[in-house]
């Protein structure tokens, strides 16, 4: 019978350690991917459910052993028993242990390979993987081996080893705490400590369209769950954007821009999944390098959010001698802008369609709200807050906006960014509401971060209401304290 044999060169592995759930020699070890002590217990049970023969063969203080899992009825319940050939002992597992989470053959294969690599990191004695054709599984001195029946599906996974593990692949770039590889195929993947922990592949029954990536990534500081998968996509996106920020290889950055302009590759994972506002985490890196690479690789080009593309904008850009590069995701667009890359608005200039004024002395309510915010938050809003009036035909009114007006077309002087409050709505707002609007727009002004999607705006609005109330109450408390002192 043919088996996939995975072997560590060790003298002893306790059979009891293979039986007891939660027992792990690797917990809190940053070099290993295994932490929970559960995978190597669930994997053979999952194999049994799939009809895949499995065996452990090793040595411990009690001598040589071959351990197999068998299913037996115990008071009508199918239970797992540990079979050592000459004796059996019951486990605490039923045959359905891990049924909902251990569902595919790759998990079984991955668990054994991961454990073999972890053990090698702990003892440095090496590990190997082979296809063997044997009649009887026996223990061998100096080895601990796992035998998995070489089914067609297991052989397919085995032959695609570099898809699931990056330990044999050569990175094209190694950063401070990450490595990047040429994509294995058309699907975006992330690895931790050599093992694939995230894939954008289409799941069975879903209508998801898989994304390719600019690269395959290896991040060794991701938190994993017991299934050896990324436990937080936000954390994964965070370290990914940090990795992109830290790249200093000119050709690799240029390659990103080349692929951004390839219409067949526009749906790249990085362009599609980076959360809005995450771009600011790249502070401290050489941002000008990205700008230089963009300009040299795509001269006379500017980036534009795909959602903002239109024939009229494109004609205007072309008339100025430029072409646009669409970016799908606002977060990645902001990341590129933060690297100094020209965007459409840089070329067109931002025009403001409403009348505005910085002469606000007569609006006592706004003046009071500004003084409260400045006093409590210790910020300076002088000459950056103004009033604007919307056109009567506008259906949707905003309490306030933050705009970058660029240069005055008449004088050429730089107006820059302004916080503008809707004058017609001030009378309808309470002082707390007006304060929350000022705080909200100050955050836009000072960080450059937008509201994001509708869900993000709704959540931020709830926070703003509380912030406005707290700022106002704190101001009254400070005022009362100064009067009574």
C-alpha positions in Angstrom: 0.0 0.0 0.0 1.3 3.5 -0.9 1.7 6.1 1.9 3.0 9.6 2.2 5.6 9.3 4.9 6.6 12.5 6.8 9.5 11.9 9.2 11.4 13.8 11.9 14.8 12.6 12.9 14.2 12.4 16.7 14.9 9.6 19.2 11.7 9.9 21.2 8.1 11.3 20.8 5.8 10.5 23.7 2.8 8.5 22.7 0.9 10.2 25.5 1.6 13.5 23.9 -0.2 12.3 20.7 -3.3 11.3 22.8 -3.9 14.3 25.1 -5.8 17.2 23.7 -4.3 20.6 24.4 -0.8 19.3 25.2 1.7 21.2 23.1 5.5 21.5 23.4 5.4 24.6 21.1 3.1 27.0 22.9 4.5 30.6 23.1 7.3 29.7 20.8 7.5 32.4 18.1 9.4 30.2 15.7 6.6 27.6 15.4 3.2 27.8 13.7 1.6 25.2 16.1 0.4 26.5 19.5 -2.8 24.8 20.5 -2.0 21.1 20.8 -5.2 20.1 19.0 -4.4 19.8 15.3 -2.5 16.6 15.4 -5.4 15.0 17.4 -8.1 16.2 15.0 -6.2 15.4 11.7 -6.2 11.6 12.1 -9.9 11.6 13.1 -10.7 13.7 10.0 -8.7 11.2 7.9 -10.7 8.3 9.3 -14.0 10.0 8.4 -12.7 10.3 4.8 -11.5 6.7 4.7 -7.8 7.6 4.6 -5.5 5.2 6.5 -3.3 7.0 9.0 -0.6 5.8 11.5 2.0 7.2 13.9 5.3 5.3 14.3 7.8 6.3 16.9 9.8 5.5 20.1 9.4 6.7 23.6 10.5 5.7 27.1 8.2 2.7 26.9 9.8 1.5 23.6 8.7 1.3 20.0 5.1 1.9 19.0 2.7 2.2 16.0 -0.5 4.1 16.8 -3.6 4.0 14.7 -7.1 5.4 15.4 -10.1 3.1 15.2 -13.8 3.7 15.6 -15.8 1.6 18.0 -19.3 1.8 19.4 -19.5 2.7 23.1 -23.1 2.6 24.3 -24.3 3.4 20.8 -21.9 6.3 20.2 -19.1 5.9 17.6 -16.0 6.7 19.6 -12.3 6.9 18.8 -10.0 4.3 20.3 -6.2 4.3 20.3 -4.9 1.1 18.8 -1.3 0.0 19.5 -1.6 -3.4 17.9 -1.3 -5.5 21.0 -3.6 -3.3 23.0 -6.3 -0.6 22.7 -7.4 2.3 24.9 -10.4 4.6 24.7 -10.0 8.3 23.9 -12.3 11.2 24.9 -13.1 11.8 21.2 -16.1 10.7 19.2 -15.8 10.0 15.5 -17.4 13.4 14.8 -14.7 15.4 16.6 -13.8 18.5 14.5 -16.6 17.6 12.0 -17.5 21.2 11.2 -14.0 22.7 10.9 -11.9 19.8 9.5 -13.5 19.3 6.2 -10.9 19.0 3.4 -7.9 16.8 2.7 -5.4 19.7 2.6 -6.0 20.4 6.4 -4.9 16.8 7.1 -1.8 17.1 4.9 -1.0 20.6 6.2 -1.2 19.5 9.8 1.5 16.8 9.5 3.8 18.9 7.4 3.5 21.9 9.8 4.2 19.7 12.8 7.3 18.2 11.0 8.6 21.7 10.2 7.9 22.9 13.8 9.7 20.0 15.3 12.7 20.7 13.1 12.8 24.3 14.3 12.8 23.0 17.9 15.5 20.4 17.6 17.3 21.2 14.3 17.6 17.5 13.4 15.8 17.7 10.0 12.7 16.3 8.5 11.8 14.6 5.2 8.8 13.6 3.1 8.6 10.5 0.8 6.2 8.3 -1.0 6.6 4.7 0.2 5.1 1.4 -0.8 5.0 -0.9 2.2 2.9 -3.8 3.5 3.5 -3.2 7.2 4.1 0.0 9.1 6.9 -0.4 11.6 8.7 1.9 14.0 12.3 2.8 13.2 15.0 3.8 15.7 15.8 7.5 15.5 12.6 8.4 13.6 9.2 9.6 14.3 7.0 9.2 11.2 3.4 9.9 10.2 2.0 7.7 7.4 -0.9 9.0 5.4 -2.5 6.8 2.7 -1.5 8.2 -0.7 -5.0 8.7 -2.1 -5.5 10.5 -5.4 -6.4 13.7 -3.6 -3.4 13.5 -1.2 -1.0 12.9 -4.1 -2.5 15.9 -5.9 -1.9 18.1 -2.8 1.6 16.6 -2.4 2.5 17.4 -6.0 1.3 21.0 -5.4 3.6 21.3 -2.4 4.8 24.8 -3.3 1.2 26.1 -3.5 0.6 25.2 0.1 4.0 25.8 1.5 6.7 28.3 0.6 9.7 26.6 2.3 11.1 25.5 -1.0 10.4 28.7 -2.9 12.9 31.6 -3.2 11.6 35.0 -2.2 12.1 37.9 -4.6 12.3 40.3 -1.8 13.0 40.0 2.0 12.1 42.8 4.2 12.4 43.5 7.9 9.7 41.1 9.0 8.3 39.8 5.7 9.1 38.1 2.5 7.4 38.3 -0.9 7.3 35.8 -3.7 6.2 35.7 -7.3 2.6 34.5 -7.3 2.3 30.8 -7.5 -0.7 31.0 -9.8 -3.6 33.3 -10.3 -4.8 33.2 -6.7 -3.7 35.6 -3.9 -2.0 33.7 -1.0 -0.4 34.5 2.4 1.9 32.3 4.4 3.1 32.2 7.9 6.3 30.4 8.9 6.2 28.6 5.6 2.6 27.5 5.7 -0.3 28.9 3.7 -2.7 30.5 6.2 -4.9 32.5 3.7 -6.1 32.0 0.2 -8.6 34.0 -1.8 -9.7 30.9 -3.7 -13.4 30.6 -4.4 -15.2 28.5 -1.8 -17.7 25.8 -2.8 -21.1 27.3 -3.5 -20.0 30.9 -3.3 -20.2 33.5 -6.0 -16.9 35.1 -5.0 -14.5 36.0 -7.8 -11.0 35.2 -6.7 -8.4 37.9 -6.7 -4.8 37.5 -7.8 -2.1 39.4 -5.9 0.8 41.5 -6.9 2.7 38.9 -4.8 2.4 36.0 -2.5 3.4 37.1 1.0 5.0 35.5 4.1 4.3 37.3 7.4 5.6 35.5 10.5 3.8 37.8 13.0 0.2 37.0 12.2 -2.2 35.6 14.8 -3.7 32.2 13.7 -6.7 30.3 14.9 -6.7 26.6 15.7 -7.3 25.8 12.1 -4.0 27.4 11.2 -5.8 30.2 9.4 -5.5 34.0 9.8 -7.7 35.0 12.7 -8.0 38.7 11.7 -8.1 39.9 8.1 -7.7 43.5 9.4 -4.3 42.5 11.0 -3.3 40.7 7.7 -4.1 43.8 5.7 -2.2 46.0 8.2 1.0 44.0 7.9 0.5 43.8 4.1 0.3 47.6 3.7 3.3 47.9 6.1 5.2 45.5 3.9 4.4 47.4 0.7 5.4 50.6 2.4 8.8 49.1 3.3 9.8 47.8 -0.1 12.9 49.6 -1.4 13.5 47.6 -4.6 12.8 49.8 -7.5 12.0 47.0 -10.0 9.5 45.4 -7.7 7.6 48.7 -7.2 7.7 49.4 -10.9 6.3 45.9 -11.4 3.3 46.8 -9.2 2.6 49.8 -11.4 2.9 47.8 -14.6 0.4 45.3 -13.3 -1.9 48.1 -12.2 -2.1 49.2 -15.8 -2.8 45.7 -17.2 -6.5 45.6 -17.8 -6.5 41.8 -17.2 -5.0 42.2 -13.8 -7.0 45.1 -12.3 -8.7 42.9 -9.8 -5.6 42.5 -7.7 -6.2 41.6 -4.0 -4.2 44.6 -2.8 -6.2 47.0 -4.9 -9.5 45.5 -3.8 -9.1 44.7 -0.1 -7.1 47.4 1.7 -9.5 49.1 4.2 -10.0 52.9 3.8 -7.7 54.9 6.0 -5.1 52.2 6.5 -2.6 53.9 4.1 -1.4 56.2 6.9 0.4 53.3 8.6 3.2 53.6 6.1 4.6 56.7 7.8 8.4 56.6 8.2 9.3 54.8 5.0 10.8 56.2 1.8 7.6 57.4 0.2 9.4 59.4 -2.5 10.7 56.1 -4.0 7.1 55.1 -5.0 6.6 58.5 -6.6 9.9 58.2 -8.5 9.1 54.7 -9.7 5.6 55.7 -10.8 6.8 58.7 -12.8 9.6 56.8 -14.5 7.4 53.8 -15.3 4.2 55.7 -16.1 5.2 59.2 -17.2 2.4 61.6 -17.7 0.0 59.4 -15.8 -2.2 60.1 -12.7 -4.2 57.7 -10.5 -8.0 58.0 -10.1 -10.5 56.0 -8.1 -12.3 53.7 -10.6 -15.7 54.8 -9.2 -14.9 58.5 -10.1 -13.9 57.7 -13.7 -16.0 59.4 -16.4 -15.7 60.2 -20.1 -15.6 64.0 -19.3 -12.9 63.6 -16.7 -10.8 61.4 -19.0 -11.1 64.0 -21.9 -10.0 66.8 -19.6 -7.0 64.8 -18.4 -6.1 63.9 -21.9 -6.3 67.5 -23.0 -3.6 68.3 -20.4 -1.4 65.5 -21.8 -2.1 62.9 -19.1 -3.7 59.5 -18.9 -5.4 58.0 -15.9 -4.6 54.7 -14.0 -7.8 53.4 -12.3 -7.5 52.1 -8.7 -10.4 50.0 -7.5 -10.1 50.4 -3.7 -10.2 53.7 -1.8 -7.8 52.4 0.8 -5.1 51.5 -1.7 -5.7 54.7 -3.6 -5.1 56.7 -0.4 -2.0 54.6 0.2 -0.6 55.6 -3.2 -1.5 59.2 -2.6 0.3 59.1 0.7 3.4 57.9 -1.3 3.3 61.2 -3.2 1.8 59.8 -6.4 -0.1 62.3 -8.5 -3.8 61.9 -8.7 -6.4 63.4 -11.0 -7.2 66.2 -8.7 -3.6 67.2 -8.7 -3.9 67.9 -12.4 -7.4 69.3 -12.6 -7.3 71.3 -9.3 -10.2 71.0 -6.9 -13.0 73.4 -7.8 -15.6 74.2 -5.2 -19.1 74.8 -6.6 -20.5 76.7 -3.6 -19.9 80.2 -2.3 -17.9 80.3 0.9 -16.5 82.9 3.3 -14.0 82.9 6.1 -15.7 86.0 7.6 -17.6 84.3 10.4 -17.5 87.0 13.1 -21.2 87.6 12.9 -22.1 84.0 13.5 -22.0 83.9 17.3 -23.1 80.3 17.6 -20.3 79.0 15.4 -17.7 81.3 17.1 -18.8 79.8 20.5 -18.5 76.3 19.2 -15.0 76.9 17.8 -13.9 78.4 21.1 -15.2 75.4 23.0 -13.4 72.9 20.7 -10.2 74.9 20.8 -10.3 75.1 24.5 -11.0 71.4 25.3 -9.0 69.8 22.5 -6.2 72.3 22.5 -6.2 72.9 18.7 -6.1 76.0 16.6 -9.0 76.5 14.1 -8.2 80.1 13.3 -8.7 81.0 9.6 -9.4 77.4 8.5 -13.1 77.4 9.4 -15.6 79.1 7.2 -19.2 79.1 6.1 -20.7 77.9 2.8 -24.2 77.9 1.3 -25.5 75.1 -0.9 -27.4 75.7 -4.1 -31.2 75.5 -3.7 -31.5 72.7 -6.1 -29.3 70.4 -4.0 -31.3 67.5 -2.5 -28.8 66.4 0.1 -27.3 68.7 2.7 -24.1 68.1 4.6 -23.5 69.8 8.0 -19.9 70.4 7.1 -17.2 69.5 4.7 -13.4 69.5 4.5 -12.1 70.6 1.1 -8.7 71.3 -0.5 -9.2 74.4 -2.7 -5.7 74.5 -4.0 -4.6 77.9 -5.5 -6.8 80.9 -6.0 -7.3 81.2 -9.7 -7.2 85.0 -9.6 -4.3 85.7 -7.2 -2.4 82.4 -7.5 -2.1 82.2 -3.7 -2.4 78.8 -2.0 -5.8 78.6 -0.2 -5.2 75.0 0.9 -7.6 73.0 3.0 -10.6 74.5 4.7 -13.3 73.3 7.1 -16.6 74.7 5.9 -19.8 74.6 7.9 -23.2 74.7 6.1 -24.5 78.1 7.2 -28.2 77.3 6.5 -28.1 74.3 8.9 -26.3 75.9 11.9 -29.6 77.2 13.4 -31.0 73.7 13.3 -28.1 72.2 15.2 -27.7 72.1 19.0 -24.4 73.2 20.4 -23.3 69.6 21.0 -24.1 68.8 17.3 -22.2 71.7 16.0 -19.2 70.8 18.2 -19.3 67.2 16.9 -19.3 68.5 13.3 -16.2 70.6 14.0 -14.4 67.7 15.6 -15.4 65.4 12.8 -14.1 67.8 10.1 -11.0 68.5 12.1 -10.2 64.8 12.0 -10.5 64.9 8.2 -8.4 68.1 8.0 -5.6 66.9 10.3 -5.3 63.3 9.0 -6.4 63.4 5.4 -8.5 60.3 6.1 -11.9 60.1 4.5 -15.2 58.7 5.9 -14.9 55.4 4.1 -18.0 53.5 3.1 -21.6 54.1 4.3 -21.2 51.7 7.2 -18.1 53.5 8.3 -19.9 56.9 8.1 -22.8 55.6 10.1 -20.5 54.3 12.8 -18.5 57.5 12.9 -21.7 59.5 13.2 -22.6 57.6 16.4 -19.2 58.3 17.8 -19.4 62.0 16.8 -22.6 62.5 18.8 -21.0 61.2 21.9 -17.8 63.2 21.3 -19.8 66.4 20.8 -21.7 65.9 24.0 -18.6 65.0 26.0 -16.6 68.0 24.7 -19.5 70.3 25.6 -19.9 68.8 29.1 -16.2 69.0 29.8 -16.1 72.6 28.7 -19.0 73.5 31.1 -17.2 71.6 33.9 -13.9 73.5 33.3 -15.8 76.8 33.1 -17.6 76.0 36.3 -14.4 75.1 38.0 -12.7 78.3 37.0 -15.6 80.4 38.2 -15.7 78.7 41.7 -12.0 78.7 42.2 
